[in-house]
Amino acid sequence: MAQRLTITWAGTQIPWIAMTIWTAAIGTATADWLHLSNPHRFPFFATAFLIVSALAAAAIVAIVARHAARRAAVVAELVEALHTPLGWPAPSHGLISASGFKPAPRAVRRAHGIYPTKIRMHYIPAAAVKQQSSLQRLQLPSSGDNDPDTAGTNPEWLRLINSLLSENLGVSYTLSVDRRARRLTATPDTREVTEEPAAIQRLRAKVASPAMFESGATVTDYTLSDRGRITEFDVAHNISEKLARSGARMHQIERVMSKILAGRWRADFKLEHDTVHFELRPSLPRLVWPRIYPEMAGVAEAIANYKNTRFFYAYDEDRNPISWHPKTQPQRLIIGPTGSGKTSTIHTFITQAARAHWAVNIADRKNIEYRGFRDWPNVQCVATRIEDQIALIYQTWMLMKDRYEAGESGVARTEDFSPVLLVLDEFTELVKDIAAWYVKLRGSKPASETKNWPRELPIEEMVGSVLRLGRTARIHLIIGMQRPDVKYVEGENRDNLTGRQSLGRLGRQGADMLWGDYYTGTTIPPGLLGRGMAYNDHGEPVEVQNFFTPDPYKPDDLTDPVAKRVLKELRPTSCSHPRIVFDTPFDPHEDEDFHYTDYLEARVYLAEERPALDPLSPQYRFKPQLSAATAFAATSALGPNTAHHNAAPIPVTAPTRQRHTAGSDRWPGYGSPAPRMVDDLQVGDLICVDAGLGVWGILDKAPEPDPVDPNALLLSWRSADDDYDLLTVPADDSIVSRPLLDDDDQSRAA
């Protein structure tokens, strides 16, 4: 965005807003006073007429005073910029006067949108000598002294004055000198005002070239910034048939435009009208704080507003908010490796659902990611023990069944159900851990007693049931996992997980499973925390920047005062859903009467009723008891206290020297570098853009023919700093590249 000149001397200020308010207020007050003092002489219709007249007068004052304020601001800027060249030690009134203001043409329009047709400037005779150093710095060309209006005056000094006028107003002026009155008079050079900027002239030539829209194409409209830079423009052409037959050519035009103009451009083709609109493509921010919405009053308001409830969690590149509408997309899948921002995104959904007075329950497989929400209002349970997580999933499934039975029997309606959100993060690990725990549980009892037990706990079946049927019961799932699992992102589960998003870079198989092609989400550079893909309101996957919701349990997240303020504003002020705990068997290895159903069907209590089951209570019976020495060892680095002395020593061998390739540390998830033919490159591969400087970039688009050189190809690439550029290479040449690994290969490489 263009920056206006900073005014240190403001000149004559015209408070037109205050004048307008005072005119309206005084007129209205006078009308009311007349009516109250003599209601017979000034009845209601007369008072109303006086009030309308006062408002009309205020409107006239606003228009006149606003125009006067704009003119005064222009003069103030001129005084600030020209007082030194004119020889005055400081800005003051009367140095410059201007008159005959006109709207500035589009090509030269500045912030105020007007320019004066006559400017009078008073100068000190020695000013030309004092400004010689300024002339040398500006390197202004010399001009002759043949103009009778400026005869006998230093021409370089006049060039300096004219240059400053043009810089501040965007209009070239002609100067005349009155040496007796020591005054300069500037009038616009109308030929310069109407002349089209050089940037537009160049643009017109480019759009009509064979590489772009061919002959006959023209720029029909354009917009310039305050600094004269092109920000958007329209083109009319005659090649809609060619563009319709080859969508690749439209991409080529868009990328070539980004090459010949500063910035990254995007095009909106309207083939039915033979036009295209170009505008600068905005860049996504690196950090976006979550939106703060009004808190709902309680469960009744949450139920009443359920159909219209949306949880906003990201912005696209146009700053359009991206939201989750649970009514139409009841279940949600979030994919993201460690360090991508997945957990912070889930924090956003948790805080917004709690603020909407939904009942929120969390299965925290990592045991530490959601501890800060244990005391968060409307978060009923943060289950960290595997036993509690099993009970939480089972009880949620039973709640769904109970709601269906209540609806079928007629004792309740769907509209009566309060919304429930169940978060299952690290779901793949959760399922594996439950399976391993159940094997150990069965092994702790004789086979004769467990022969009627199921081979596996039906946890996955319960989750699948909630995915299919939870919508009607107003029970919603958020499933988080690090890598796409074919079991959950294909087939029936994929159809039920209609709300999908990914964070970080995807492999090609993961992109196909989530978005239906092998390229979407594969070009996101590493290190962009919170960057990912999501569906917009039109059902299209777009790149987004997810909100960063701090973790209440991590001090590092709270070092920023903004983070503290955001968490304070996100926290609900009242609680509609008190915390709950599950009464699972304490130690099954010493209790011979336990059964696997004791965990599934564990009774639910309010946390305040059973402090022994409450993780926030000092009486919590499942809290690990660690000695001071163990705690010290856990917080320290490896040393003698943490070594296993009874383990066999590992023989030490000479370290093997590994060869580090360019970009190997900054670009994880790619194969070894090797020369590859340009035609063999795929979107998402890493290419060496500059071997001498070690610059690498992600191939953002498939190689396309160069519209200028038929024997070359254009490679659109994306840097680690999220910048875009083009590289032209011979079509039959090779380039050093590193192929994008699939998700399984990336995990093995890591």
N, C-alpha and C positions, 0 to 999 in steps of 0.2 A: 504494500500500500504506500502510495506516495506520501511524503512528509512535507507539510507546509513550513514556510519560513517561521522560525521562532522570533516572536516580536519581543524585544527587551524594552522598547519604548512604544507604548500602546497608542499614543496620539489621542485624538478626541474620541471618547467612548460615548456611544449612544445606546442607553439601556432601553431598547425598543420593547422588550418583553415587559419590563416593569412599567413603562409608559402605557402600554396597552392595558395591563391589569388595573393600573390606577384610574385610567379613563373609564373603564367599564365599572369599576367599584364605586367611584365617585358619582357617576351618572345614576347607577342603580340605587345607591344610598340616598341621593337627592330625591329621586322619584318616590322612594318609600317614605322619606321624611315629609314631603309635601302631602302625600296621601294621609299619613297619620296626623299631621297638624291640621289639615282641612279636608276631611273625606268628602264633603259635599262639593267643594270646588274641584277637587282632584279625585274623582271616583276611580274604580278599578280599571276601566278601559283607558282612562287618561294616564293612569300610572303605568299600565302595560305599554302604552304608546311611548311614554318617556323612557322606559327600560329598553325597548327595542331601539329607540333612537340612540341611547347611550351605547348599546352594543354595536350599532352601526358606526358610531363615531370611533369606538375602540378599534373596530376593524380597519377603518381608514387610517387611524393613527398607526396601527400595526404595519400596514402596507407601506405608508410613507416613511415611518421611522426605520423600518427594516432596510428599505432601499438606502436611506441615509447612512445607516450603520455599515452597510456593505461598501458604500463609497468612502466612508471615513476609514474603514479597514484597509482599503487599497492605498489611500494616501499615507496611512501610518506605515505600511510596508515600504512604500517608496522612500519616505523620510528615513526609515531605518537603514535602507540599503544605500542611499545616495548622499547622506549628509557628509560623509567623509570625503568622497570625490569632489563634492561641491565646496569643500574647504571649511566646513563648520565642525567645531570640536565635539558637538553632541547634538542629538536630535531635539528639535523644538518646533513649536507651532509656527506657521507662516513661511517655512522654508520652501514648501512645495504646495501648490494648489492645483486641483484638477477639475475639469468640467466636461460636459458633453458625454456622459457615460453611455455606452452601448453594450448590448449582449455580445460576448466574444463568440466568434465562429467556432464550430465544432473542432476544427483542426488545431486550434490554439487555446482551447478553453482551459482555464485554470480554476482554482478552488472557488473564487468569488463569482466566476462566470460573467464578469463585466470588464471593460477597459475604457479609459478616458480618451476622448478625441482631442483634448488639449491639456497639456501639462505645462505649468509655469514653475521654473526652478530658479531660486536666487542663489548666486554663487559669490565667492570671494575671489578677487582677481588673481591671487597667487595660487589658486587651487590647481591649475594645470601643472605648475612646477612641482607641487607637493606630491602629485599622483604619478610621477614618472616611474617609480618602482612598481606600482600596481600595473602600469601598462606593460612593463617588461615581464612581469610574472604571467600576465594573461596572454602575452605574445600576440597582441592585436596587430593586424596589418595596417600599414600607413595609408592614409588617404590624401588626396590632393587638396589644395587650398583654393580651388576655382569657384566654389560656391559663394555667391555674393552675400548669402545670409550668414555665413560663418567666416568671412574673410578677416584675417588678422587674429584668428583664434587657433590655439594648438589643436591640430586635427586629431592627434592621437588621444588627447583628453576627451574630445567629443566622441570618439569611437568608444572610449571606456563608458561614458555616460549612456550612449545608445545601447551598448551591450548589456549594461545592467538593467535598463528599461525593458529590453526584449526578454531578458532572463526572468524578470519578475512578472511581466504582464503577458508574455507570449506573443507580443506584437512588435514588429519593427517600426521605428519612428524616424521621422526627419526632423533635424534640429535647426533652429535659427537662434542667432545670438543678438541681444540688445546690450552692447558694451556700455552704453551710457547708464542704463538702468541696472546693469549687472544681472541680467536675467536670461535664462535659456527657455525657449518655448519649443515643445515637442508636439508634433502632429503625426498621426499614423501614416505609414506608407501603405496605401490601400492595396498596392500590388502584392506586398508581402503578406497582408492579412488573408487575402483570398487564395494565395498559393498553397497547394497541397503539400503536407510534410514529405520529406524525402523517404521516410520509412513506408508511407503509404504508396508512394510512387514505385518503390522497390517491390512492395507486396503485389501491386497490380501486375508488374512484369513477371513475377514468379508464378502466380496462379494461372497465367495464360501460357506457361511453358508446356512442352510435351510431357514433361515428367509429372505435371500436376493435372490441370483440367483442360489443357490444350487451348488452341486459339479460340477466341470468342468469349472466354470466361472473364468475368470482371468482378471487382469488389464493389458491392452495392451499398454497404453501410459499414461503419467501424466506430470504435470507441477508443479514445486515448486517455491515459492517466494524466495526472497533473504534471508529470515530467515528460509528457509527449510519447510515452510508450504505448504500443498497441496492446489492448487487453481483450478485445473481442472484435470479430468482423464477420460479415456475410459475403458469400460468393454465389453468383449466378453462373450456370454452365450449361453445356449442351451434350453431356456425355452420360446421362442417366442410364441409357441402355447398356453401355459398357460397364458401368458400376454395378448394375443389377446382375449382369452375367458373372462378374468376378468380385466377390466380396473382399478378396485379398487386396484389390487395388484401393479400396477405401481405407484399409489399414495402412497401406503404403503411403497414401496421401497424408494421413494423420501423422505418420512418423517422419515423413520428409518435412512437413510443416514444423515439427518439433526440432528438426535439424537446422532449418534456415532462419527460424525466429527464436528469440530467447525464451526459455521456459519449456514446459511440457504441455502440448496442446491436445485437445480432443475435439472431435467433429460430430455434429448432429446432422446426418444426411436426410434430406427430404426429397426423395427421388421423384415423387409425384409433382413437385413444384420446381424441379431442376435447381434447387438451392441447397446450400450447406452452411451451417452456422459453426464457427470456430470460437472456442474460448479456452483460456488458460485452465489447465487441469489443476485443481488445488491439491496440496499435499496433506496427508494425514498427520495429525499431531502425534508426538511420542507419549504423551501422558494426558489422560482425560479423567477428571474426577467425576464421580457419579452425580446424577441429578437428585435433587432433594424434592420430594413430593409431599403434599399435605398428608398427615397421618389420618387414617380412618378412625372413626369414633369407637368402634368395637366390632364384635362379631356380627351384629345385625347389619351394620353398614357394609361389612365385608361380603355378606351373603347378598345384600341388595345390589352391590356394584360388581358382582362376580363376572357377569357377562361382558362388561366393558373394561375389566382390569387388564392392564398391560404393564409389563416390567421392562423398562428401558435399560439397556446394558451396553450400548456401543454407538458410535457414529461412523457413517461412511465418509468418503472423501468430500462430499458436498455438505458435510455437517448435518445430514439428515439423521435423525435418531433411529436406531434399530431396536425393535422391541420384541418381546415374547408375549403372545396372546394365548394364555392357557385354554381359553374356551375353544379355540379353533385348532390349536396345536397342544394337546394335553400333556404329552410326554416329551422330554428333551434329552438329547445326547450331546455331550461336550467332549471333544477329543483334544488333547494337548499334552505334549511331553513335559517333563520336569523343567521348570524355568520359563515356560511359555506364557504364564499368566492365567492358567486354567483355574487354579484355586481362587485367585482374586476375583475372577468372573463369577464363580459360584458364590463367593461372598456377596457379590452384588445382588444376585437373586435371593439369597437368604435375607439380607437386610431389607430389601424391598417387600418381600413376602411378609416378613415380620411387621413391617410398618403398615402393611395393608391388613394386619390382624388375621393372617392365615396361621394355622397350626403348622409349625416347621419342625421336622425331625431329621437328624443327620446320622448316618453311619460313617464314622471317621476311621478308615482302615489304617491310616498312618498314625493315628492316635494323638497327633499334635496339631494338625492343620486347622481344627475348628474348636479348640479348647476355649478360645476367647469368646465363643458364643454360648457357653454353658449357662451363663447368667443373663443372656440377652432376652429381653421381653418377647414372648410369643414363640421362642424356641423351646419346645417341650423337652427334647432329649438330644444329647450329643453322645452317641454310643461309641465307646472306644474298645470295650472288651468284646471279644468274639461272641460270647454268650449273649450279651445285651444286643448285639447287632442281629443275631438270629431271632431273638424275641421281637425286636423292633419290626423286622420285615414280616414276620408271621402275624403280629398284631395288626399291622397295616392292612395285610391281605384279609384278615378276619373282619376288620372294620368295613372294608369294601363289600364283603359278603353280607354283613349285617345291614348295610345300607340298601343293598339290592332287595333283601328280604323285607325290610321295612317299607320300601317303595311298592313291592309286589302286594304286601298285605294291606296297604292303604293307610298305615299308621303314620307315614311321613311321605313328603314329596321331595323330588330332586331339588326343588328350589329351597328346601329347608336345610340342606346339608351345608355345613361350614367347610370352606376349602382347606385341603391338607396338602402340604408339600413334603415329600420324602426325598432326601439327597443321599445317593449311594455313590460316593467318590471312590476312585481306584477300584472299580467294580470287578475287573478281571482278577485282581489280587484278592478281593474279598471272597469271590467264589472259590478260588483255589484254597484259601486259608480255611474256609468253612469245611471244604471237603477233607482237608488234612486233619482238622480238629475232630471231625466226625469219625474218621478212621481210628484216631487215638482213643476217642470215647468208647467205641465198640470194643477195641482191644483191651480196655480196662476191666471188662466183665467176661465171664466164661461164655464160650460160643453157644452153649445150650440156652443161655438166657437171651442172647441177641439174635437167635436164628429167625425170629419173626420181625426183626427190625428191617427197615428198607435198606437197600445197598447204599443209597445216598439220601441226604436230606433234600426235600423238594423245594429248596430255596429258589433255585432258578425258575422252576415252574410257577412259584408264587409271584416272582417278579414279572414273568411273562404274562401271567393272568392280569396283574395290575396294569401292565402296558396295554393289554387289549380292552379291559373293561373299566379301568379307573376313571375314564372321562365322565361317564354318567354319574358315578359316585363322587365326583369332584375331588378325586385323589390323583395327584400329579407327581410324576417322578422326574428327577434330574439324575442321569447316569453319567458319571465322569470316568474316563479311562485314558491312558497315555497313548495307546495306539489303536487304530480301528481293528475290531475283532469281527471276523466274518460271521460269527454266531449272532451278533447283535446289530450289525449294520447291513445285513442282507436278509432277504426273505420276509417273513411275517413281521419280525421285530423292526425291520427297517420301515415297513409301512406304518407301524405304530409310533415309531420315533420320528414324527414329522418335523419336530423342532430340532434342527441340527446345526452345530457350529464347530469349527476347528480353530485351534490356536497354534501358531508356529507353522513351520513348513511340513507339508505332507509328502509322503512317498506316492509314486504313481498308483500303486494298488489301493492305497488309502483314499486317494483323490477319486478313483473310480467308484469305490464303495460308497463314499459320502456324497459326491456331487455328480456322478454319472459320466465323468470323463477322466482322462489321465493327466490333466494339466492344472485344473483349478486348485489353488492353494499350494502348488509346488514351487512357486517363485518367490515366496516370502523370505527375505534375508534373515539369517540367524541374529539373535540379540535384540530383536524388536519386541520387547515385552508387551503383551496384550494385543499384538497384531494377529489377525486371523481372518477367516471367511465365515459368512453367515448369510442367511436368506434375508433379503429386504422385503418391503411390503408388497412388491410385485412378484415374489416367489423366485427371484433370481439370486444366485450366490454372488456376493460382492465382498471386496476386501474392506475390513472394518478395523477400527481401533476400539478395543473393549475398555470399559471404565475400570479404573483402578480403585478398588475398595480396600482400604487398609485392614490388616489383621489386628483385632483388639488385643491379641495375646503377644504380638511381637513388638518389642520396644523400638526396633529399627524402623518400623512403619510409622511410628508416632513421633519421630524426631522433627518432622515437618509440622509446623503449626497448622497448616492447611489440613493435613491428615487428621489432626486432633479435632479440628472444627467440623470436618465432614463426618467423622464417627459420632460426634456429639449430636449433630443434626439428624443423622440417620437413626439413632437409637429411639425406639418407641417410648412415649411418655407413660403409657399404661400397658398392662398385661391382661390379655383375654384368655390365654392358654397357659396355665401354671406348669411348672416342670414336673416330669414324671420319672419314675425309676422302675426297674424290673427285678422281681425276686427270683433269681435263678439259683440253683444249688450252689452251695459255697465251695465244697471240695468233693467232687464226685469220686476221687480215688480213695477216699476214706469213708464214703457213704455208700453202702451196698444197696440201698433202696431206691437209688435214682433211676430215672428212665429218660430216654431221649426226648420224650414229649414234655418233660418237666422244663425244658429250655424253650421249646416252641410255645408252650402254653403258660409261661411264667406270668404270675399275677402282676398287675400294674398298680402302682401306688403313687400318690402325690409325694414329691421329694421331701416335703416338710414332715410327712407322716413317718417316713422310714429313713432317718439320717444315716443309718448303717449302710444304706444302699446309695446314698447321695455322694457323688464325687466331690462336691463342694463342702461337704461336712467333715469336721475333724474326726468323726466317728466312722468314716468310710472304711468298710472292712476289706475291700479289695485293693486298697492302696498298697503298692509294694513297699516292704520295709527294707531299706538299704542303710548300711552302716556308713559312718563318715568316711572311712577309707574307700569304700566302694563308690561313694558319690564323688570323692576326689579323683579316683581313677577314671570315672566316666567323663569328667570334665577336663581331664588332662590329656596330653598326647601319649602315644605308646611309650612304655618304659618298663623297668623291671617289675613294677607292681602289677602290670597288666599282662605280662608274658606267661605262657603256659610252660612251666619248667619241666613238666613231665613229657612234653612232646619231643619227638625226635628232631635233632637239629637239621636244618635244611642246608645242604651243601651250597657254598657260595662259588659261583662261576664268574668268569670274566664277563662283564656286560657287553652285550652285542651292540654295535653301533648302528643306529637306525637313521635312515636318510629321511629328512623332513622335506616335504615338497612345498612349493609355494602355496600359501593359503591353507595349509593342512590344519593349522590350529584355529584359524578364524572361520573355517568353513567345514564343520563336521557334517557327516551324513553323505559324503560323496566318495566315489571310487578313486583309484589311482590316476594321476595325470598321464595322458598319452595323446599323441597326434591322432585326430579323427577327421575324416572328410566332412565338410560343412553340411552336405546333404544328410549325413548320418546323425546330426545333432537333434536332440529333442528338447522341447520346452521343459525347463527345470534343470537342465545340465549347467555345470559351471564351466565357463570359458575364460581363457587367459586373454585379457584385453590388451595388456601391455606387459610383455615378458621382461623388458628392461627394468620397469618399476615394480613388477610383481603385482599388477592390478588384475583382479579377478571379478567376474560378474556373473549373475544368473541370467540365462537365456530366457527372456520374457515372452517372446513370440517365436513361432516357427520361422526359419530363414525364408526371406521373401526376395524376389528379383529386384535388383536396383533399377528404379525407373529411369535413371540417367545412363548407367552403363549396363548394357545387356549381358555382359560377361561377368558380372559381379552380383553378389547377394548382400542384402541388408540384414544385419543381426541386431535386434533390439535387446539390450541387456540392462540389468538392474544391479546397482552396486550395494555394498554392505551398508552404506549410509542412506539407502532408499532413494538414490538418485537414478534417473533414467538417461540412457544415451543410445546412439546408433553406431555401429561399426560396419564398414564396407570391406568385404573380403572377396577375392576372386572365387568364382563359382566352382572351379576345379581344384581349389587349394584345400589344404588341411589346416586345422587349428588345434592347439593344445587345449584339451578339455578334461573334465572329470564328471563321469556320469552320476546322476542322482540315484542313490540306492533306495530300494524299497524299504518299507518300515522294518521288516524282519532283519534285513541285511544291516540296517542302521543300528539296531539294537545289538547285533552281534559284533559290529565294528566298534561300538562304544565299549 
